Amino acid sequence: MQLLFCGQGKGTMGVDKKYMPTIMVILVGTFVGSLTQTLLTSALPRIVAELEVSVGLGQWFTTIYLLVIGIMVPTTSFLIGKFSTRQLFYTCMSLFFAGSLLALFSGNFMILLMGRVLQAMGTGILFPLLNVIVLELAPLHRRGFAMGIVGLAVSFAPAIAPTLSGWLNDTYGWQSIFLLLSVFSGAILLCSVFLLKNVNREEASGTLDKTSILLSSCGFGGLLLAFTSLSDYGLVHLLVIVPLAVGILSLVFFVRRQLRIKNPLLDVRIFKNRDFAVGTALISLYYFAFLGMGIVLPIYIQSYLGRTAFVSGLTLLPGAFLMAITSPISGWMLDRLGARATLIIGSAFLTGGTLLLVMTNASTPMGVLVADYCVRCIGLGFLIMPTTTWSVDSLDLKKIPDGVAVNNTMRQVMGAIGSALMVTVMSAAIAGSDFDSPTRAGVYGVHMSFLFSAILCAAALILAVIFVRGTKKETFKKDRRRTRHGGTNGRLFV
């Protein structure tokens, strides 16, 4: 806690101490929600076997979580301006708690899936709520470090989740995962009654556009259903073509509607800001690579290397700790060196680590696999929160909630699509291989998905080198410009 609380009335995040308990409660709640994104990855083979469903269908336990978050996030700009901090947090954690209990006592695929949907509905609001509060309350020159601390919740949690779920799955069964989540969310909800304070803000005007919600749900849901179905049915199939067409058309109409209505669900005009557009594209690629690998790597270790769920989780654990360590460091670098240097260094590590994984094979020692994954995680630690902070900071203060909503929407949706496509590439490569041994075919399929991820990471590196601007000097210019226009506190928080 010393990291957050120091000085007279301010923490090192630069936030007034009276708001720190509120930030900490929301941070812990977001940590648990973020943990749940990948908490089923190590347990997925066992769940699939017990519920007697295919791997392609079973991956919906992860992808539905990301999809619902992606659907919920666009509404948060309106919700944050319409309801108090306490009202939103109580609603989020109650939904998450109810979903955890439903999943705990589920006995079939559909009930477990509904539990995951309720969990995601709560988490989808927590992510932007935490980001908006920190971005609005922290001064610009401390935002990099402040968002680095936030990065512990949104990047460290999904990275340690496979280890935790592997141990719980091997020792007590996959139902124990949801028992733990029920206990955690119930305790957080209880603590919030005593610790959470409302953050004063100007209320939003207008009403929530239901048509926009329907179009965004059909758009993102259609795309994800199409990409998920690819692994089971191939490209030329009605269950792929129809959802893909519905998704694309819905998103086209969604964008057109946002440009025409007075109070858009997502203000897509902010993509006219070059830095924001580039930053959103980068964070989408990073999450695509991050969550997709989190699905495939445990399948590789358990199904084709013959290791337990706990061992597959342990393989990912050192990388998780390195990601946690580098997240605050990356915030410090962003504040001092600027976005360009930070993102190029991170992208280089991410691309290099992924290429190292491509060069492994079934006889590669586990220690080498762990080391390769660690290089990758160092890169992710330098990328996720700095990219978010840099892109959103390029916007006017009154547009920050819209920027956070758009950024989080793209991050979650691309993470879900990335997970689906990684499994699809793996399944297609296995089906098209000439190997007689199922194990050798499986290893080949996994490595093709690694190669696919490496190509995307390389594209992100090129994008960062060509388009990312942002130096320490530019940050101070932006700080002075915003100070002249009314200080660091904006329209929402006063």
PyMOL commands that set and color helices and strands:
alter all, ss='L'
color gray80, all
select helices_A, chain A and resi 17-35+44-51+55-58+60-82+85-104+109-137+140-172+175-195+210-233+238-260+268-272+274-304+309-337+339-358+366-381+384-393+397-432+438-467+472-484
alter helices_A, ss='H'
color red, helices_A
deselect
rebuild
show_as cartoon
